């Protein structure tokens, strides 16, 4: 086997982006001015970063600056458990086999070194590879074993059937699961008023922002004990203590009866647990208000 470096050497501007296509379970590796010596490889996907089953690999990349007749189709995808040791599972592309026991497949086009020659096409794997919790890394490099080989590629590599874990978005709110503080509940703004790491949309705290309106009232369906179409806690917050739908003298009477006490069944308007002057002020502020 030709000696290889474990770390990428002689790399110019490389690998501009790695993204998941939203319309399908594919991962696209964008290759930008990727210049690499023969039998040198760069890790482009870390272990455990993908989910799904790798069923095939597509390439659309043009070569330039070929040295020692490095061909366009020498651009190589290689799957191995890091650190790179030549005992990998799969090689797609590259004239020289990294090892003899891996599955070695070649791109359907790209067998020339003239600048602008494109490696183009799709290779279906005879034995798809599960990437769920896999220890395998995906490497990209130059699979030509000449000691003088080098070339630059620009284009894309597409891994079919897999998705980047950090691109999964279970609740469809545009925030990937790995960054979502409520991965199962849509919450695009990611608000977390008590800064406990659980977003307001799924936090069960009573009133974490102390605005007098229970979180469950603000964010999710809550109790409507009198079936008037208005959530109880929202009405309490405005001083509608009898849940009639309007703040009036009846509510003032209830407030005065409860003055200085706290009844868990009837939250005080300010939400501080005590019926006092603050609640009176809120009730008067909303006098006549239909909640």
C-alpha positions as CSV (number, residue, x, y, z in Angstrom):
1,X,0.0,0.0,0.0
2,X,1.2,3.5,-0.8
3,X,2.3,5.5,2.2
4,X,-0.3,8.2,3.1
5,X,-0.4,11.1,5.5
6,X,-2.9,10.9,8.3
7,X,-3.6,14.6,8.1
8,X,-4.3,16.6,5.0
9,X,-1.2,18.2,3.5
10,X,-0.8,20.7,0.7
11,X,-4.4,21.8,0.9
12,X,-5.3,25.2,-0.5
13,X,-8.7,26.6,0.2
14,X,-10.8,23.5,0.8
15,X,-14.3,22.3,1.5
16,X,-16.3,25.5,1.6
17,X,-19.5,23.9,2.9
18,X,-21.2,20.8,4.1
19,X,-25.0,21.0,3.9
20,X,-28.1,18.8,4.0
21,X,-30.5,19.0,1.1
22,X,-33.9,19.9,2.6
23,X,-35.9,18.0,-0.1
24,X,-34.3,14.6,0.5
25,X,-32.0,12.6,2.8
26,X,-28.8,13.7,1.0
27,X,-25.7,15.5,2.2
28,X,-23.8,17.7,-0.2
29,X,-20.1,18.4,0.2
30,X,-19.1,21.5,-1.6
31,X,-15.5,21.3,-2.9
32,X,-13.9,24.7,-3.5
33,X,-10.3,24.9,-4.7
34,X,-9.5,21.6,-3.0
35,X,-5.8,21.0,-3.8
36,X,-4.3,17.8,-2.5
37,X,-1.3,15.5,-3.0
38,X,-1.7,11.9,-4.1
39,X,-3.0,9.6,-1.3
40,X,-3.7,12.4,1.1
41,X,-7.1,12.8,2.6
42,X,-9.1,15.3,4.7
43,X,-11.9,14.4,7.0
44,X,-15.1,16.1,5.8
45,X,-17.7,14.3,8.1
46,X,-16.9,13.3,11.6
47,X,-18.0,10.0,13.2
48,X,-21.6,10.0,14.4
49,X,-22.5,13.1,12.4
50,X,-24.8,11.3,9.9
51,X,-27.9,9.3,10.3
52,X,-29.5,7.0,7.7
53,X,-28.0,4.5,5.3
54,X,-25.5,5.5,2.6
55,X,-26.8,4.1,-0.6
56,X,-24.7,5.8,-3.2
57,X,-22.4,8.7,-3.9
58,X,-22.6,11.3,-6.7
59,X,-19.8,13.5,-8.1
60,X,-19.8,16.6,-10.2
61,X,-16.3,18.1,-9.9
62,X,-13.8,19.5,-12.4
63,X,-10.1,19.2,-12.2
64,X,-7.4,21.8,-12.8
65,X,-3.6,22.0,-12.1
66,X,-3.0,18.3,-12.6
67,X,0.5,17.1,-11.7
68,X,1.8,13.7,-12.8
69,X,-1.4,13.0,-14.8
70,X,-3.7,13.0,-11.9
71,X,-7.2,12.4,-13.4
72,X,-10.5,14.0,-12.5
73,X,-11.8,10.7,-11.3
74,X,-9.0,10.5,-8.8
75,X,-11.1,12.7,-6.5
76,X,-11.9,10.1,-3.8
77,X,-14.4,9.5,-1.1
78,X,-13.1,7.1,1.6
79,X,-14.8,5.7,4.7
80,X,-12.6,4.7,7.6
81,X,-12.6,4.8,11.4
82,X,-10.3,7.6,12.5
83,X,-7.4,8.0,12.7
84,X,-7.0,7.2,9.0
85,X,-5.0,3.9,8.9
86,X,-5.8,2.3,5.6
87,X,-8.3,-0.2,6.9
88,X,-11.4,1.5,5.6
89,X,-14.7,0.1,4.5
90,X,-15.4,1.9,1.2
91,X,-13.5,3.8,-1.5
92,X,-15.2,5.6,-4.4
93,X,-12.9,7.1,-7.0
94,X,-9.1,7.0,-7.2
95,X,-6.8,4.9,-9.4
96,X,-4.9,3.4,-6.5
97,X,-6.7,1.2,-4.0
98,X,-6.1,2.5,-0.4
99,X,-6.5,-1.1,0.6
100,X,-7.5,-4.3,-1.1
101,X,-10.2,-5.4,1.3
102,X,-12.4,-2.3,1.0
103,X,-15.1,-2.0,-1.5
104,X,-13.4,-0.1,-4.4
105,X,-15.6,1.7,-6.9
106,X,-14.8,4.2,-9.7
107,X,-16.7,7.2,-11.0
108,X,-18.3,6.6,-14.4
109,X,-16.6,9.5,-16.1
110,X,-13.5,11.7,-15.5
111,X,-10.7,9.6,-16.9
112,X,-8.5,12.5,-18.1
113,X,-6.2,15.1,-16.5
114,X,-6.9,18.0,-18.9
115,X,-8.1,21.1,-17.0
116,X,-11.9,21.3,-17.0
117,X,-12.4,17.5,-17.2
118,X,-15.3,16.6,-14.9
119,X,-15.8,13.6,-12.8
120,X,-19.5,13.2,-13.2
121,X,-22.1,10.6,-12.3
122,X,-23.5,8.4,-9.5
123,X,-22.1,5.2,-8.0
124,X,-24.7,3.0,-6.2
125,X,-23.2,0.9,-3.4
126,X,-23.7,-2.8,-3.7
127,X,-23.7,-3.0,0.1
128,X,-25.3,0.1,1.6
129,X,-23.6,1.4,4.7
130,X,-25.6,2.3,7.9
131,X,-24.3,5.5,9.3
132,X,-26.5,5.6,12.5
133,X,-24.1,5.9,15.4
134,X,-21.3,4.8,13.1
135,X,-17.7,5.2,14.1
136,X,-16.8,5.8,10.4
137,X,-15.6,9.2,9.1
138,X,-16.0,10.4,5.6
139,X,-12.7,11.5,4.0
140,X,-12.1,13.3,0.8
141,X,-8.8,13.2,-1.0
142,X,-6.6,12.3,-4.0
143,X,-6.6,8.6,-4.7
144,X,-3.7,8.5,-7.1
145,X,-0.6,6.8,-5.7
146,X,2.1,8.6,-7.6
147,X,4.5,10.4,-5.2
148,X,4.4,13.5,-7.4
149,X,0.6,13.5,-7.9
150,X,-1.4,16.6,-7.1
151,X,-4.5,18.4,-8.5
152,X,-7.2,20.9,-7.6
153,X,-11.0,20.2,-7.8
154,X,-14.1,22.3,-7.7
155,X,-17.6,21.0,-7.6
156,X,-19.7,18.8,-5.3
157,X,-19.9,15.3,-3.8
158,X,-23.4,14.1,-2.7
159,X,-23.9,11.3,-0.2
160,X,-27.2,9.7,-0.8
161,X,-29.6,8.3,1.8
162,X,-28.1,10.1,4.8
163,X,-28.8,13.3,6.7
164,X,-26.6,15.4,8.9
165,X,-27.8,14.9,12.5
166,X,-27.4,18.7,13.2
167,X,-29.7,19.3,10.2
168,X,-32.7,17.3,11.6
169,X,-35.6,19.5,12.5
170,X,-38.3,17.3,14.1
171,X,-40.8,20.1,14.8
172,X,-40.3,21.9,11.5
173,X,-39.6,25.4,13.0
174,X,-36.4,26.0,11.1
175,X,-34.1,25.3,14.1
176,X,-32.2,22.0,13.9
177,X,-32.7,19.6,16.8
178,X,-29.2,20.0,18.1
179,X,-29.7,23.7,18.6
180,X,-33.5,23.7,19.5
181,X,-34.4,24.2,23.1
182,X,-37.8,22.6,22.4
183,X,-37.1,20.1,19.6
184,X,-40.6,18.7,19.6
185,X,-42.5,22.0,19.8
186,X,-42.2,24.7,17.2
187,X,-40.5,27.8,18.6
188,X,-38.6,29.7,16.0
189,X,-37.6,32.5,18.3
190,X,-36.1,30.1,20.9
191,X,-37.3,32.2,23.8
192,X,-36.3,30.9,27.2
193,X,-37.3,33.6,29.7
194,X,-35.9,31.8,32.8
195,X,-32.7,30.8,31.0
196,X,-33.0,27.2,32.1
197,X,-32.2,25.7,28.7
198,X,-35.9,24.7,28.2
199,X,-37.7,26.9,25.7
200,X,-40.8,28.7,26.8
201,X,-42.8,26.7,24.3
202,X,-42.3,23.5,26.2
203,X,-41.3,24.7,29.7
204,X,-43.8,23.7,32.4
205,X,-42.9,26.6,34.8
206,X,-45.9,28.5,36.0
207,X,-45.0,32.0,35.0
208,X,-41.3,32.2,34.3
209,X,-41.3,35.7,33.0
210,X,-43.4,37.0,35.9
211,X,-45.8,38.9,33.7
212,X,-48.9,37.7,35.5
213,X,-49.9,35.4,32.7
214,X,-49.2,31.7,33.2
215,X,-46.9,30.2,30.6
216,X,-49.4,27.5,29.8
217,X,-51.9,30.3,28.9
218,X,-49.4,32.1,26.7
219,X,-48.1,29.2,24.8
220,X,-50.4,26.2,24.9
221,X,-54.1,25.4,25.2
222,X,-55.2,25.7,28.9
223,X,-58.3,25.4,31.0
224,X,-61.5,27.1,30.1
225,X,-63.7,26.2,33.1
226,X,-66.7,28.3,32.1
227,X,-66.5,27.4,28.4
228,X,-66.6,31.0,27.3
229,X,-63.7,30.5,24.8
230,X,-61.3,32.4,27.0
231,X,-58.5,30.8,28.9
232,X,-58.9,31.1,32.6
233,X,-55.3,32.2,33.4
234,X,-55.5,35.0,30.8
235,X,-58.6,36.3,32.3
236,X,-57.1,36.3,35.9
237,X,-54.1,38.3,34.6
238,X,-56.4,41.1,33.6
239,X,-58.3,41.1,36.9
240,X,-61.3,39.1,35.7
241,X,-61.4,37.0,38.8
242,X,-64.9,35.6,38.3
243,X,-64.1,34.6,34.7
244,X,-67.1,36.4,33.4
245,X,-65.3,38.0,30.5
246,X,-65.4,41.5,31.8
247,X,-63.5,43.3,34.6
248,X,-66.2,44.9,36.9
249,X,-67.4,45.4,40.4
250,X,-67.8,41.7,41.0
251,X,-64.1,41.2,40.5
252,X,-63.4,44.1,42.8
253,X,-65.5,42.5,45.5
254,X,-63.6,39.2,45.1
255,X,-60.3,41.0,45.3
256,X,-61.3,42.8,48.6
257,X,-62.5,39.5,50.1
258,X,-59.2,37.9,49.2
259,X,-57.2,40.9,50.3
260,X,-53.9,39.8,51.9
261,X,-54.4,36.2,51.1
262,X,-53.7,33.8,48.3
263,X,-56.1,31.2,47.0
264,X,-54.4,28.8,44.5
265,X,-57.7,28.3,42.8
266,X,-57.9,32.0,41.9
267,X,-54.5,33.4,41.0
268,X,-54.0,37.0,41.7
269,X,-53.7,39.4,38.7
270,X,-50.0,40.2,39.4
271,X,-49.0,36.6,39.8
272,X,-47.0,37.3,43.0
273,X,-49.2,35.0,45.1
274,X,-50.7,37.8,47.3
275,X,-53.9,39.8,46.7
276,X,-52.8,43.4,47.4
277,X,-52.5,46.9,46.1
278,X,-50.6,45.8,42.9
279,X,-53.5,43.6,42.0
280,X,-56.0,46.4,42.7
281,X,-54.0,48.7,40.4
282,X,-54.1,46.1,37.6
283,X,-57.8,45.5,38.1
284,X,-58.6,49.2,37.9
285,X,-56.3,49.6,34.9
286,X,-58.4,47.0,33.1
287,X,-61.7,48.1,34.4
288,X,-64.4,47.4,31.8
289,X,-61.9,45.4,29.7
290,X,-63.4,42.4,28.0
291,X,-60.8,39.6,28.2
